[in-house]
Each structure stands twice: as C-alpha cells, then as structure tokens.
Amino acid sequence: MESLTVTEQIYLIAIWHLQDNAYGVKIREKIIDLTGKKMVFGTLYNNLDTLAKKGYVMAEKGDPAKNKGGNTRVFYSLTDEGKKALLESRELQKTLWESVPDNAFEA
C-alpha cells in the first residue's frame, strides 16, 4: 500500500474525530484545531476529492441544511482502506521515531 502523506493523515484523523458529523465546515475547523494552520475551502475540497478517489474516504450527501439556505452537506467517512492506511502510517511513524533517541536534537 502507498504511504499516506502527512496532509492525508491529518484529513483522515480529522474525519475520524468527527465521526458522523464530518462535513466540510467541521472538517476544516477540526484541521485548524489539530494543526493551528489556516486553510481555504478550495484546498479542503480538493484534498477530500483526492482521498475519495484513492478509496480512503466515502462521500455521502446528507439532507439539506435547514439554516443554511437549503445547501446539501456532503458527509465523509473513513473506508476500511482508509482506516488500514492510517494505521499503517501510525505504525511506520512509531517505528521511525523509536529509532531516534529523545536527546538526539539537543544542542
């Protein structure tokens, strides 16, 4: 399996955190909360589309939002492939960092 990029990991973790409430605005808010970095919606939806094409997330249209002028929200969820890729990335990171001593970067 192809390794996930850090960006892909951030998106998948944000979706995992949000569970059934993972739609664009909330995903963006969670990513900002997790990383402290701003992002524009174009970037958000581009990355979500890429993750869907790779089979890591599934996009499903929900009911129109009552207080948002009737816009239909698209909800995202992790696929089994996405969960597997995320766990493999976690294990790789863990293995890599275990090989680096805690004091490796001290002056």
MILUMTOR-565068 format. One record per residue: residue number from 1; residue in one letter; x negated, y negated, z of N, C-alpha, C, O, CB in turn. Coordinates in steps of 0.02 Angstrom, whole numbers, plus 50000, padded with zeros to 5 digits. Glycine has a CB too. Example, Ala and Ser with C-alpha at 12.3 -4.5 7.8 and 13.67 -1.06 7.14 Angstrom:
PAZA   resi   resn    n_xx    n_yy    n_zz   ca_xx   ca_yy   ca_zz    c_xx    c_yy    c_zz    o_xx    o_yy    o_zz   cb_xx   cb_yy   cb_zz
PAZA      1      A   49340   50284   50390   49385   50225   50390   49340   50165   50390   49288   50166   50423   49435   50224   50452
PAZA      2      S   49358   50112   50354   49316   50053   50357   49355   49998   50394   49330   49943   50402   49296   50030   50286
END
This chain:
PAZA   resi   resn    n_xx    n_yy    n_zz   ca_xx   ca_yy   ca_zz    c_xx    c_yy    c_zz    o_xx    o_yy    o_zz   cb_xx   cb_yy   cb_zz
PAZA      1      M   49958   50059   50000   50000   50000   50000   49956   49938   50000   49903   49936   50032   50048   50000   50061
PAZA      2      E   49978   49888   49964   49942   49824   49960   49946   49788   50028   49998   49787   50060   49971   49780   49904
PAZA      3      S   49890   49759   50048   49889   49722   50112   49930   49658   50106   49931   49625   50054   49816   49705   50132
PAZA      4      L   49964   49641   50161   50002   49579   50164   49955   49520   50174   49905   49526   50208   50055   49582   50220
PAZA      5      T   49973   49465   50145   49936   49403   50159   49959   49378   50227   50009   49401   50253   49947   49349   50102
PAZA      6      V   49921   49331   50255   49941   49301   50319   50009   49267   50311   50051   49272   50356   49887   49251   50344
PAZA      7      T   50019   49232   50256   50083   49199   50244   50141   49249   50243   50193   49237   50273   50081   49160   50177
PAZA      8      E   50131   49305   50208   50183   49356   50207   50197   49384   50276   50255   49396   50294   50162   49414   50160
PAZA      9      Q   50145   49393   50316   50154   49416   50384   50196   49367   50424   50240   49387   50462   50087   49428   50418
PAZA     10      I   50181   49303   50417   50218   49251   50454   50292   49253   50436   50335   49250   50480   50188   49181   50439
PAZA     11      Y   50307   49257   50372   50376   49260   50350   50412   49321   50377   50468   49317   50403   50380   49259   50274
PAZA     12      L   50380   49379   50371   50412   49441   50395   50422   49440   50470   50473   49463   50495   50370   49502   50375
PAZA     13      I   50375   49414   50507   50382   49409   50579   50438   49360   50597   50477   49373   50644   50315   49386   50612
PAZA     14      A   50443   49305   50561   50497   49257   50574   50565   49290   50562   50612   49281   50602   50490   49194   50529
PAZA     15      I   50571   49327   50508   50634   49362   50493   50648   49414   50547   50706   49422   50568   50631   49395   50424
PAZA     16      W   50597   49449   50569   50607   49499   50622   50633   49465   50685   50679   49491   50718   50540   49536   50637
PAZA     17      H   50604   49408   50703   50626   49372   50763   50700   49352   50758   50737   49358   50807   50584   49309   50773
PAZA     18      L   50721   49330   50699   50788   49303   50691   50842   49357   50683   50901   49343   50694   50790   49258   50631
PAZA     19      Q   50822   49417   50664   50869   49472   50655   50927   49453   50609   50915   49435   50551   50897   49495   50723
PAZA     20      D   50988   49456   50633   51047   49443   50591   51059   49370   50575   51105   49353   50538   51108   49470   50625
PAZA     21      N   51018   49326   50602   51025   49254   50592   50970   49226   50547   50953   49166   50550   51026   49217   50659
PAZA     22      A   50940   49269   50504   50884   49249   50463   50907   49222   50395   50914   49258   50346   50836   49309   50452
PAZA     23      Y   50919   49156   50394   50934   49123   50331   50887   49063   50325   50853   49046   50374   51010   49100   50327
PAZA     24      G   50884   49033   50267   50834   48982   50251   50816   48932   50304   50758   48928   50324   50856   48946   50194
PAZA     25      V   50864   48895   50329   50850   48842   50378   50820   48872   50441   50771   48846   50467   50915   48803   50395
PAZA     26      K   50849   48926   50466   50824   48957   50528   50755   48988   50518   50713   48986   50563   50874   49010   50552
PAZA     27      I   50743   49018   50460   50677   49047   50446   50625   48991   50446   50571   48999   50475   50677   49085   50378
PAZA     28      R   50641   48936   50413   50594   48879   50411   50580   48854   50482   50522   48841   50499   50623   48821   50369
PAZA     29      E   50632   48846   50522   50623   48823   50591   50579   48872   50631   50536   48850   50669   50691   48815   50626
PAZA     30      K   50590   48937   50623   50551   48987   50659   50478   48985   50637   50433   48991   50679   50581   49058   50648
PAZA     31      I   50466   48978   50572   50397   48974   50548   50361   48913   50576   50303   48917   50596   50396   48973   50470
PAZA     32      I   50396   48857   50577   50367   48796   50606   50352   48807   50680   50300   48787   50706   50414   48735   50597
PAZA     33      D   50400   48840   50715   50391   48855   50786   50331   48902   50797   50293   48891   50845   50455   48887   50814
PAZA     34      L   50323   48952   50755   50269   49001   50763   50200   48972   50745   50150   48989   50776   50283   49062   50721
PAZA     35      T   50198   48929   50694   50134   48907   50667   50117   48834   50682   50059   48814   50680   50132   48917   50593
PAZA     36      G   50168   48794   50696   50157   48723   50706   50146   48685   50641   50127   48626   50642   50099   48712   50751
PAZA     37      K   50157   48718   50584   50145   48687   50519   50211   48671   50485   50259   48711   50487   50102   48733   50474
PAZA     38      K   50214   48613   50453   50273   48593   50415   50276   48631   50349   50225   48656   50325   50272   48517   50402
PAZA     39      M   50336   48636   50322   50343   48668   50257   50405   48640   50222   50453   48620   50254   50349   48744   50264
PAZA     40      V   50402   48639   50156   50459   48615   50117   50501   48675   50096   50477   48732   50092   50434   48575   50055
PAZA     41      F   50564   48661   50083   50610   48716   50066   50591   48751   50001   50603   48811   49994   50681   48690   50061
PAZA     42      G   50563   48715   49953   50542   48746   49890   50492   48802   49902   50497   48856   49873   50513   48695   49843
PAZA     43      T   50443   48788   49945   50393   48839   49963   50426   48897   49999   50410   48955   49986   50338   48807   50006
PAZA     44      L   50470   48882   50044   50506   48933   50083   50541   48982   50036   50531   49042   50041   50556   48901   50131
PAZA     45      Y   50583   48955   49992   50623   48999   49949   50581   49034   49897   50597   49090   49877   50678   48959   49915
PAZA     46      N   50527   49002   49874   50480   49036   49828   50451   49098   49861   50450   49152   49831   50424   48989   49807
PAZA     47      N   50428   49090   49923   50397   49146   49959   50449   49200   49975   50434   49260   49971   50364   49121   50023
PAZA     48      L   50510   49180   49994   50562   49229   50008   50579   49269   49945   50589   49330   49949   50625   49194   50035
PAZA     49      D   50583   49235   49887   50596   49270   49824   50540   49320   49809   50554   49376   49787   50602   49220   49767
PAZA     50      T   50478   49300   49820   50421   49345   49808   50425   49406   49853   50414   49462   49831   50355   49308   49819
PAZA     51      L   50441   49395   49917   50447   49451   49964   50503   49499   49944   50497   49559   49951   50459   49425   50035
PAZA     52      A   50558   49471   49918   50613   49513   49894   50592   49553   49833   50608   49613   49828   50675   49469   49878
PAZA     53      K   50556   49522   49786   50533   49557   49726   50485   49613   49743   50484   49665   49710   50500   49508   49678
PAZA     54      K   50445   49603   49795   50398   49654   49817   50433   49710   49857   50403   49762   49871   50343   49623   49860
PAZA     55      G   50495   49699   49875   50533   49750   49912   50525   49747   49987   50543   49795   50022   50513   49817   49888
PAZA     56      Y   50497   49693   50013   50486   49687   50085   50547   49659   50123   50555   49671   50182   50426   49643   50098
PAZA     57      V   50588   49620   50087   50649   49594   50117   50708   49605   50070   50699   49612   50009   50641   49518   50134
PAZA     58      M   50766   49605   50099   50828   49609   50060   50866   49544   50072   50871   49520   50129   50870   49672   50080
PAZA     59      A   50893   49516   50019   50932   49455   50023   51006   49472   50012   51023   49508   49965   50908   49402   49971
PAZA     60      E   51048   49446   50056   51120   49459   50052   51158   49394   50062   51145   49357   50110   51142   49512   50103
PAZA     61      K   51205   49381   50017   51245   49320   50025   51295   49331   50081   51327   49383   50087   51282   49302   49960
PAZA     62      G   51301   49278   50123   51350   49279   50177   51411   49239   50158   51418   49219   50100   51319   49252   50242
PAZA     63      D   51454   49228   50206   51514   49186   50195   51493   49113   50190   51443   49094   50220   51566   49196   50252
PAZA     64      P   51531   49073   50153   51515   49002   50151   51516   48970   50220   51559   48986   50261   51564   48965   50104
PAZA     65      A   51469   48926   50233   51465   48891   50297   51522   48842   50302   51532   48801   50257   51397   48856   50306
PAZA     66      K   51559   48844   50356   51618   48801   50364   51598   48727   50373   51633   48683   50348   51659   48823   50424
PAZA     67      N   51544   48715   50408   51525   48645   50422   51472   48618   50375   51447   48562   50385   51499   48640   50494
PAZA     68      K   51454   48654   50324   51402   48632   50278   51429   48622   50207   51392   48631   50158   51344   48682   50277
PAZA     69      G   51491   48603   50201   51519   48590   50136   51532   48653   50095   51538   48650   50034   51474   48545   50097
PAZA     70      G   51535   48710   50128   51551   48772   50094   51493   48806   50061   51503   48854   50023   51603   48760   50045
PAZA     71      N   51431   48784   50073   51373   48817   50043   51367   48888   50069   51376   48901   50129   51309   48778   50057
PAZA     72      T   51352   48934   50025   51343   49004   50044   51272   49014   50070   51224   48996   50036   51358   49051   49986
PAZA     73      R   51266   49042   50128   51200   49057   50156   51177   49125   50129   51217   49171   50119   51202   49058   50234
PAZA     74      V   51112   49130   50117   51082   49194   50099   51044   49218   50160   50999   49183   50185   51035   49186   50035
PAZA     75      F   51061   49277   50183   51029   49306   50242   50976   49356   50219   50986   49393   50170   51081   49340   50288
PAZA     76      Y   50921   49356   50255   50865   49401   50238   50854   49450   50294   50862   49434   50353   50800   49360   50226
PAZA     77      S   50836   49511   50275   50821   49563   50324   50761   49603   50299   50749   49608   50239   50882   49609   50337
PAZA     78      L   50725   49631   50346   50667   49672   50327   50691   49739   50300   50737   49770   50326   50620   49684   50389
PAZA     79      T   50659   49761   50246   50672   49828   50220   50626   49876   50258   50581   49855   50295   50660   49832   50143
PAZA     80      D   50637   49940   50249   50592   49989   50279   50521   49979   50254   50472   49986   50291   50615   50061   50264
PAZA     81      E   50515   49962   50190   50449   49949   50160   50417   49887   50193   50356   49887   50205   50455   49938   50083
PAZA     82      G   50456   49836   50206   50431   49776   50239   50408   49790   50310   50355   49765   50332   50484   49722   50241
PAZA     83      K   50446   49830   50346   50427   49849   50415   50362   49889   50414   50318   49877   50455   50483   49890   50449
PAZA     84      K   50357   49935   50367   50297   49977   50362   50236   49934   50346   50183   49942   50376   50307   50031   50308
PAZA     85      A   50244   49888   50298   50188   49844   50279   50166   49800   50337   50107   49789   50347   50208   49800   50219
PAZA     86      L   50215   49775   50375   50199   49733   50433   50162   49772   50487   50114   49747   50516   50264   49703   50462
PAZA     87      L   50184   49833   50500   50150   49874   50550   50079   49892   50527   50032   49892   50568   50190   49939   50562
PAZA     88      E   50070   49906   50463   50003   49922   50437   49958   49860   50443   49899   49867   50459   50007   49945   50363
PAZA     89      S   49985   49802   50430   49945   49740   50437   49925   49729   50509   49869   49709   50524   49984   49679   50411
PAZA     90      R   49972   49743   50553   49957   49735   50625   49901   49782   50646   49855   49762   50682   50021   49749   50667
PAZA     91      E   49904   49844   50624   49852   49893   50641   49785   49873   50612   49733   49881   50645   49872   49962   50617
PAZA     92      L   49784   49848   50551   49722   49826   50520   49691   49769   50559   49631   49769   50574   49734   49805   50446
PAZA     93      Q   49732   49718   50577   49708   49661   50616   49680   49685   50683   49627   49662   50705   49764   49610   50627
PAZA     94      K   49716   49729   50714   49695   49756   50779   49627   49791   50773   49582   49779   50814   49747   49805   50807
PAZA     95      T   49619   49832   50722   49557   49868   50711   49499   49819   50697   49444   49827   50723   49564   49918   50654
PAZA     96      L   49513   49770   50655   49461   49721   50638   49438   49683   50699   49377   49676   50710   49486   49673   50585
PAZA     97      W   49485   49658   50739   49467   49617   50796   49437   49657   50853   49399   49630   50893   49528   49580   50821
PAZA     98      E   49453   49721   50858   49423   49763   50910   49348   49770   50898   49310   49783   50945   49456   49832   50912
PAZA     99      S   49326   49761   50836   49255   49768   50820   49215   49705   50835   49154   49704   50829   49247   49787   50747
PAZA    100      V   49249   49651   50854   49216   49587   50868   49217   49576   50944   49271   49572   50973   49250   49528   50830
PAZA    101      P   49159   49569   50975   49158   49557   51047   49190   49489   51064   49188   49442   51024   49086   49559   51073
PAZA    102      D   49218   49485   51124   49253   49424   51147   49206   49364   51145   49229   49308   51132   49280   49434   51217
PAZA    103      N   49143   49374   51159   49095   49317   51162   49058   49306   51096   49007   49271   51095   49045   49329   51217
PAZA    104      A   49081   49335   51041   49045   49332   50978   49036   49261   50951   48988   49248   50914   49081   49373   50927
PAZA    105      F   49080   49216   50967   49077   49149   50937   49060   49095   50987   49069   49036   50973   49143   49133   50905
PAZA    106      E   49036   49115   51044   49015   49065   51094   48948   49034   51073   48906   49068   51043   49009   49098   51164
PAZA    107      A   48940   48972   51088   48878   48936   51069   48821   48954   51114   48765   48929   51104   48889   48862   51070
END
